[in-house]
Every structure is written in C-alpha cells, then in structure tokens.
C-alpha cells in the first residue's frame, strides 16, 4: 500500500533527494539578501541582476557541457565535484565585499548545482522508469524544501549575526553533506560510451516541445528571483518578511510536486503544462499591478500551486522524449536551456524594473511565457497523452 502514494515509490531515493535539497538551501538563501546587499555595498540594480543571474548562467554551462558524462558512467565524480564547488562558492559569498566577488561566488554555486542535478535525475529515470513522474516530482519537492528553508536561514542569520553568517553556515553544511555522500550508491542503468552529438536531441519534436514549455516556466523563475525582494522592499517589507514571503511561495509546492509529476505521467506532460503555465501567467500579470503586500503574497501562493505541476511535468516531458541512454544529457539540455532564459530574465529584470516599473516588467514576462507555451503546444502532440514513450522508444535519436 505504501507505493500507492506519490511518495511511496520515491522512498528508495530519499538520500539523493537530501543531497539536492541541501544544495537548494544555498540557492534560496541569496534571494532574501539581495536588497540588503544592494544597500550595504552600494550595488546597482544591474549588478543585482548579475548576482541573481550568474548562478543561472553557470548552471547552463555545467548542465549543457557536463551532464552527458553522467550517461557515460561518471555520476559519482559529478556529484562529488558539484558539492565541493558549491562549498567553495559559499566561502566566497561569506568573504565577499563587493559586487564582482558576489557574482563570481554565485557563479560557482550554479556550477555545483548544475553538476549534481542531471546526474541524480538520471538515477531516478533509469532505476524506476514506471514511476519517473512521481520520483522527479519528489526530488523537486526536496529541492523546493531547501528553497523554502534557505531564505529563512539567511534572514535569521543575517538579522541576528551579520550578512555573511548564512554563507559560513552553508559552507559547513556542504562539508558535512560531502562526507555523507561518500557512502551513496551512484550506479545507474543504460550507460553509453558512444559519441552521438548532444544537439541531435533537439531534432526530436516532443523534446523541443518540453523545452519550450520549460522556457515559459523558467522565465518566471528568473524574473521572480531578481525582482521579488526589490518589489517587496519598495512596499516597505523587512528582510524577515521578504524571507517569509519567498518561503510561503514555495511551501505549497512541497506536497503537490510528487502528485504533480504522477498526474503529468498519467495525463500527458504538455496537456498539464498548458493549463498550469497559463495559471502562472495570470499570477505574473497581477504582480505588476497590485501594490498591497499581503495580496501579492497570497497570489504567489496560488502561483506556487501551478508551478508544482509545471516543474516535474517539464522534466518528465524530456525524460519521455529522449533515448534512455542519453537521459542525463537530455535533462542537462532542458536545464541549460531553461536556465539560460532565467539568467537572461534575471539580468534584464533589474534595469527594466528601475526604468519602467513592475507593470512593464511583469506584463512583458507574461507575453514571453504565452509565446513559448504556444510553441510547445504546436510541437507537443505526442506529449498530450501518457503514451508518448511507447511510440518514441522505437525511434532513433534524430527522428
């Protein structure tokens, strides 16, 4: 009976989820502190965007360039190196005193997370393919849990100690995680030593549909992380309230993400994303025109419910579409493409917000999301139902 619940099939992967969730603590912690970094070090809006976006760009490089090595049997190396790099990034953030130092340290964090995430997803996809939707959703739930705790940890340490204290704490935590991860089994099936070009995966129409839908999802991620602290700060919110609001945004996603992945596998990932992304578009539009703090926070909670289905559905769309022996490379492409968009959105958010305000920022973002989703629907007929994998498995990668 245990496996009848969305989390039932994922219990065997709990140690791996704990690793990625710990890395997400560092990702989430930075968002809360952006306004405080801006004030204490005189950082410009453009530089704030670079701090937010640097980690995303690093994730692009790591996921696109390194994920393929997980398919060739190097999962253990990628996981170990990713944690070490993330630990170095936290030390860099803890000792930073100007914008470029924060930017470089944030870049290392994105690189570390980018090494680990696709490698772990390969383990989920190859060990338990019949439950990949719920397993990917459960991994997302742990990642979100880290995202939830990160802002609170950062806010508390910054409030009661100083701005750099959260990063020293996280550096110590990552050192402990590294010692623990030495005992994990990182084996996965279907490894390959072939040299099929990774970009050939983009010739698969259903996979491109998943990527386009992911681009819509990652647009809101980039805009949100670079603007939310500034938006709430302009409305008079304290650092503690900003941290709480980010946590409240992510909180509904924790119980819903495993169910969202399971539902997407049963109903079809693009069919699910067509509904949930449009819900997110409506929320994004509201952010630009509402000036009441708690109304914005309430809308963000609704937004989170939509994202709880969108996040695992996008990963599942790519997992269904790509050859199993290139599972990590496909997840790397999906993550890299999404993060490239999120990074670009984050970098552009600061100047756009300063020059034209929230109305233009969130309206423009909503339009981009709708266009990307339209492309996904046009290419994703196979992923409108649950049987795309059975039709695809007989096809070569470039078909």
C-alpha positions as CSV (number, residue, x, y, z in Angstrom):
1,X,0.0,0.0,0.0
2,X,2.9,2.3,0.6
3,X,3.7,2.6,-3.1
4,X,0.2,3.8,-3.9
5,X,1.0,7.3,-2.6
6,X,3.0,9.7,-4.8
7,X,6.0,9.5,-2.4
8,X,5.8,5.7,-2.0
9,X,7.9,4.8,-5.0
10,X,10.4,7.5,-4.2
11,X,11.4,6.3,-0.7
12,X,14.4,4.4,-2.1
13,X,15.8,7.7,-3.4
14,X,15.5,9.8,-0.2
15,X,19.3,10.1,0.4
16,X,19.7,11.5,-3.1
17,X,16.9,14.0,-2.6
18,X,18.5,15.1,0.6
19,X,21.7,16.0,-1.3
20,X,19.9,18.1,-4.0
21,X,17.7,19.7,-1.3
22,X,20.8,20.7,0.7
23,X,22.3,22.4,-2.4
24,X,19.0,24.3,-2.9
25,X,19.5,25.9,0.6
26,X,22.3,27.9,-0.9
27,X,20.3,28.8,-4.0
28,X,17.3,30.1,-1.9
29,X,19.4,31.9,0.6
30,X,20.7,34.5,-1.8
31,X,17.3,35.8,-2.8
32,X,16.4,37.2,0.6
33,X,19.6,39.1,0.9
34,X,19.7,40.9,-2.5
35,X,18.1,44.1,-1.2
36,X,20.4,44.1,1.8
37,X,23.5,43.5,-0.4
38,X,22.3,46.4,-2.6
39,X,22.1,48.7,0.4
40,X,25.2,47.7,2.3
41,X,27.6,47.6,-0.6
42,X,26.0,50.2,-2.9
43,X,25.3,47.6,-5.6
44,X,23.4,48.9,-8.6
45,X,20.2,47.3,-10.0
46,X,22.2,45.9,-12.9
47,X,24.7,44.3,-10.6
48,X,21.9,42.8,-8.5
49,X,20.6,41.2,-11.7
50,X,24.1,39.8,-12.4
51,X,24.3,38.3,-8.9
52,X,21.0,36.7,-9.4
53,X,21.8,35.6,-12.9
54,X,25.4,34.4,-12.5
55,X,24.3,31.2,-10.9
56,X,21.9,30.5,-13.6
57,X,24.5,31.1,-16.4
58,X,26.9,28.8,-14.6
59,X,24.1,26.2,-14.4
60,X,23.8,26.5,-18.2
61,X,27.5,25.7,-18.8
62,X,27.6,22.8,-16.3
63,X,24.4,21.2,-17.4
64,X,24.9,21.5,-21.1
65,X,28.6,20.7,-21.0
66,X,28.9,18.1,-18.2
67,X,25.6,16.3,-17.9
68,X,26.5,14.0,-20.8
69,X,29.3,12.4,-18.7
70,X,26.7,11.0,-16.3
71,X,25.5,9.0,-19.2
72,X,29.0,7.6,-19.6
73,X,29.3,6.3,-16.0
74,X,30.7,9.3,-14.2
75,X,27.8,10.1,-11.9
76,X,29.9,9.7,-8.8
77,X,32.5,12.2,-10.0
78,X,30.0,14.8,-11.0
79,X,28.1,14.6,-7.6
80,X,31.3,14.8,-5.6
81,X,32.8,17.7,-7.6
82,X,29.5,19.5,-7.6
83,X,29.3,19.5,-3.8
84,X,32.9,20.7,-3.4
85,X,32.3,23.5,-5.9
86,X,29.2,24.6,-4.0
87,X,31.1,24.6,-0.8
88,X,33.8,26.9,-2.3
89,X,31.0,29.2,-3.5
90,X,29.6,29.6,0.0
91,X,33.1,30.5,1.3
92,X,33.3,33.1,-1.5
93,X,30.0,34.6,-0.6
94,X,30.9,34.7,3.1
95,X,34.1,36.7,2.4
96,X,32.8,38.9,-0.4
97,X,32.8,42.7,0.0
98,X,31.9,44.0,-3.5
99,X,29.6,43.1,-6.4
100,X,32.0,41.2,-8.6
101,X,33.0,38.9,-5.7
102,X,29.4,38.1,-5.0
103,X,28.9,37.5,-8.8
104,X,31.8,35.1,-9.0
105,X,30.8,33.2,-5.9
106,X,27.2,32.9,-7.1
107,X,28.6,31.5,-10.4
108,X,30.4,28.7,-8.6
109,X,27.2,27.8,-6.8
110,X,25.3,27.5,-10.0
111,X,28.1,25.3,-11.5
112,X,28.0,23.0,-8.5
113,X,24.2,22.5,-8.6
114,X,24.4,22.1,-12.4
115,X,26.8,19.2,-12.0
116,X,24.7,17.3,-9.5
117,X,21.1,17.7,-10.6
118,X,21.1,16.0,-14.0
119,X,23.2,13.2,-12.7
120,X,20.8,12.5,-9.9
121,X,17.8,12.7,-12.3
122,X,19.5,10.0,-14.4
123,X,19.5,7.7,-11.4
124,X,15.7,8.3,-10.9
125,X,14.8,7.8,-14.6
126,X,16.8,4.6,-15.2
127,X,16.2,2.8,-11.9
128,X,12.4,3.2,-11.7
129,X,11.1,4.3,-15.2
130,X,7.4,3.4,-14.4
131,X,7.4,6.0,-11.6
132,X,9.6,8.6,-13.1
133,X,7.0,11.3,-12.9
134,X,6.3,11.0,-9.2
135,X,10.1,10.4,-8.5
136,X,11.0,13.6,-10.4
137,X,8.3,15.4,-8.5
138,X,9.5,14.1,-5.2
139,X,13.1,15.3,-6.0
140,X,11.6,18.7,-6.8
141,X,9.7,18.7,-3.5
142,X,13.0,18.3,-1.7
143,X,14.7,20.9,-3.8
144,X,11.8,23.3,-3.0
145,X,12.1,22.4,0.7
146,X,15.7,23.7,0.5
147,X,14.5,26.7,-1.3
148,X,11.9,27.3,1.5
149,X,14.4,26.9,4.3
150,X,17.2,28.9,2.6
151,X,15.5,32.3,2.8
152,X,14.5,31.7,6.4
153,X,18.0,30.6,7.4
154,X,19.6,33.5,5.6
155,X,17.2,36.0,7.1
156,X,17.6,34.7,10.7
157,X,21.5,34.6,10.5
158,X,21.6,38.0,8.8
159,X,19.3,39.6,11.3
160,X,20.9,38.2,14.4
161,X,24.5,37.9,13.3
162,X,25.6,39.6,10.1
163,X,25.1,39.5,6.3
164,X,27.9,36.9,5.8
165,X,26.9,34.5,8.6
166,X,24.4,32.5,6.4
167,X,27.1,31.6,4.0
168,X,29.5,30.3,6.6
169,X,26.7,28.1,7.9
170,X,26.1,26.7,4.5
171,X,29.7,26.1,3.8
172,X,29.9,24.0,6.9
173,X,26.7,22.1,5.9
174,X,28.1,21.3,2.5
175,X,31.2,19.9,4.1
176,X,29.1,17.5,6.1
177,X,27.0,16.6,3.1
178,X,30.2,15.7,1.2
179,X,31.3,13.3,3.9
180,X,27.9,11.7,4.0
181,X,27.6,11.4,0.2
182,X,30.7,9.3,0.0
183,X,28.6,6.3,1.1
184,X,25.9,6.7,-1.6
185,X,25.5,4.2,-4.5
186,X,25.6,6.3,-7.7
187,X,25.1,3.5,-10.2
188,X,22.5,3.8,-13.0
189,X,21.5,1.7,-15.9
190,X,21.9,2.3,-19.6
191,X,25.3,4.0,-19.6
192,X,26.9,4.6,-23.0
193,X,30.3,5.5,-24.4
194,X,29.0,6.5,-27.8
195,X,29.6,9.9,-29.3
196,X,26.2,10.8,-30.5
197,X,26.1,14.7,-30.6
198,X,24.0,16.0,-27.8
199,X,22.5,18.7,-30.0
200,X,20.8,15.9,-32.1
201,X,18.4,15.5,-29.3
202,X,16.9,18.9,-30.3
203,X,15.8,17.2,-33.5
204,X,13.2,15.3,-31.5
205,X,9.9,17.3,-31.8
206,X,8.4,16.2,-28.5
207,X,11.6,17.1,-26.6
208,X,11.6,20.6,-28.2
209,X,8.0,20.9,-27.0
210,X,9.1,20.1,-23.5
211,X,12.0,22.6,-23.7
212,X,9.7,25.4,-25.0
213,X,7.3,24.8,-22.1
214,X,10.3,24.8,-19.8
215,X,11.4,28.1,-21.2
216,X,8.0,29.6,-20.2
217,X,8.4,28.2,-16.7
218,X,12.0,29.4,-16.3
219,X,11.1,32.9,-17.4
220,X,9.0,33.4,-14.3
221,X,11.8,31.9,-12.2
222,X,14.4,34.4,-13.5
223,X,12.1,37.4,-13.1
224,X,10.9,36.4,-9.7
225,X,14.3,35.8,-8.1
226,X,15.7,39.1,-9.3
227,X,12.7,41.3,-8.6
228,X,10.7,39.8,-5.7
229,X,13.0,41.1,-2.9
230,X,13.1,44.6,-4.5
231,X,9.4,44.7,-5.2
232,X,8.5,43.9,-1.6
233,X,11.3,46.2,-0.2
234,X,9.7,49.0,-2.2
235,X,6.4,48.2,-0.4
236,X,8.1,48.5,3.0
237,X,8.7,44.8,3.8
238,X,11.5,43.9,6.1
239,X,14.2,41.3,5.3
240,X,12.4,38.8,7.6
241,X,9.1,39.4,5.8
242,X,10.8,39.0,2.4
243,X,12.3,35.7,3.5
244,X,8.9,34.5,4.8
245,X,7.2,35.5,1.6
246,X,9.6,33.5,-0.5
247,X,9.1,30.5,1.8
248,X,5.3,30.9,1.6
249,X,5.6,31.0,-2.2
250,X,7.4,27.6,-2.3
251,X,5.6,25.9,0.6
252,X,2.6,24.6,-1.4
253,X,4.9,23.1,-3.9
254,X,6.4,20.6,-1.4
255,X,3.3,18.3,-1.0
256,X,2.0,19.0,-4.5
257,X,5.1,18.3,-6.7
258,X,5.2,14.5,-6.3
259,X,1.5,14.3,-7.1
260,X,2.0,16.8,-10.0
261,X,4.7,14.5,-11.6
262,X,2.5,11.4,-11.2
263,X,-0.5,13.3,-12.7
264,X,1.6,14.5,-15.6
265,X,2.7,11.0,-16.3
266,X,-0.9,9.8,-16.3
267,X,-2.5,12.6,-18.3
268,X,0.4,13.8,-20.5
269,X,3.0,16.5,-19.5
270,X,2.2,19.1,-22.2
271,X,-1.5,18.8,-21.6
272,X,-0.8,19.5,-17.9
273,X,1.7,22.3,-18.6
274,X,-0.7,24.1,-21.0
275,X,-3.1,24.7,-18.0
276,X,-0.6,25.3,-15.3
277,X,1.6,27.8,-17.2
278,X,-1.4,29.8,-18.2
279,X,-2.3,30.0,-14.5
280,X,1.2,31.2,-13.8
281,X,0.8,33.8,-16.5
282,X,-2.3,35.2,-14.8
283,X,-0.4,35.5,-11.5
284,X,2.6,37.2,-13.1
285,X,0.3,39.8,-14.6
286,X,-1.2,40.5,-11.2
287,X,2.2,41.1,-9.6
288,X,2.7,44.1,-11.9
289,X,-0.5,46.0,-10.8
290,X,-1.2,45.1,-7.2
291,X,0.5,47.2,-4.5
292,X,-0.8,45.5,-1.4
293,X,1.9,43.4,0.2
294,X,-0.2,40.5,1.6
295,X,-2.3,40.3,-1.6
296,X,0.9,39.8,-3.6
297,X,2.0,37.1,-1.1
298,X,-1.4,35.4,-1.4
299,X,-1.3,35.4,-5.2
300,X,2.2,34.0,-5.1
301,X,0.9,31.0,-3.1
302,X,-1.6,30.3,-5.9
303,X,1.2,30.7,-8.4
304,X,3.2,28.1,-6.4
305,X,0.4,25.5,-6.8
306,X,0.6,25.9,-10.6
307,X,4.4,25.6,-10.6
308,X,4.1,22.4,-8.5
309,X,2.7,20.7,-11.6
310,X,4.7,22.5,-14.2
311,X,8.1,21.7,-12.7
312,X,8.0,17.9,-12.8
313,X,5.9,17.9,-15.9
314,X,8.7,19.7,-17.9
315,X,11.4,17.3,-16.7
316,X,9.1,14.3,-17.4
317,X,8.4,15.6,-21.0
318,X,12.1,15.5,-21.7
319,X,12.6,12.1,-20.0
320,X,9.8,10.6,-22.1
321,X,11.1,12.1,-25.3
322,X,14.8,11.4,-25.2
323,X,16.6,8.0,-25.5
324,X,17.1,6.4,-22.1
325,X,20.9,6.0,-22.7
326,X,21.1,9.8,-23.0
327,X,18.8,10.6,-20.1
328,X,21.2,12.8,-18.2
329,X,22.3,14.7,-21.4
330,X,18.6,15.4,-22.2
331,X,17.9,16.6,-18.6
332,X,21.1,18.8,-18.9
333,X,19.8,20.4,-22.2
334,X,16.4,21.0,-20.6
335,X,18.0,22.6,-17.5
336,X,20.6,24.6,-19.5
337,X,18.0,26.0,-21.9
338,X,15.7,26.9,-19.1
339,X,18.5,28.5,-17.0
340,X,19.7,30.5,-20.0
341,X,16.3,32.1,-20.2
342,X,16.1,32.5,-16.5
343,X,19.5,34.1,-16.3
344,X,18.7,36.5,-19.2
345,X,15.4,37.4,-17.5
346,X,17.2,37.9,-14.2
347,X,19.9,40.2,-15.7
348,X,17.2,42.2,-17.6
349,X,14.9,42.4,-14.6
350,X,16.9,45.0,-12.6
351,X,17.2,47.6,-15.4
352,X,13.6,47.1,-16.6
353,X,12.2,47.4,-13.1
354,X,14.2,50.6,-12.4
355,X,13.4,52.2,-15.7
356,X,9.8,51.2,-16.3
357,X,8.4,49.7,-13.1
358,X,6.6,46.5,-12.2
359,X,3.8,46.9,-14.7
360,X,6.1,46.7,-17.8
361,X,8.3,44.0,-16.2
362,X,5.6,41.5,-15.4
363,X,3.4,42.2,-18.4
364,X,6.3,41.7,-20.8
365,X,7.2,38.5,-18.9
366,X,3.7,37.2,-19.3
367,X,3.8,37.7,-23.1
368,X,7.0,35.8,-23.4
369,X,5.6,32.9,-21.4
370,X,2.5,32.7,-23.6
371,X,4.5,32.7,-26.9
372,X,6.8,29.9,-25.6
373,X,3.8,27.8,-24.4
374,X,2.1,28.2,-27.8
375,X,5.2,26.7,-29.5
376,X,5.2,23.8,-27.0
377,X,1.6,23.0,-27.8
378,X,2.3,23.1,-31.5
379,X,5.2,20.7,-31.3
380,X,4.0,18.5,-28.4
381,X,1.1,16.4,-29.8
382,X,2.8,13.2,-28.6
383,X,3.0,14.6,-25.1
384,X,-0.7,15.5,-24.8
385,X,-1.3,11.9,-23.6
386,X,0.5,9.4,-21.4
387,X,1.7,7.1,-24.2
388,X,4.4,9.2,-25.9
389,X,7.2,7.0,-24.5
390,X,5.8,3.8,-26.1
391,X,5.8,5.4,-29.5
392,X,9.1,7.0,-29.2
393,X,11.3,4.2,-27.9
394,X,11.4,2.5,-31.3
395,X,12.6,5.7,-33.0
396,X,16.3,6.8,-33.4
397,X,17.5,9.9,-31.6
398,X,17.4,12.1,-34.7
399,X,13.9,11.1,-35.8
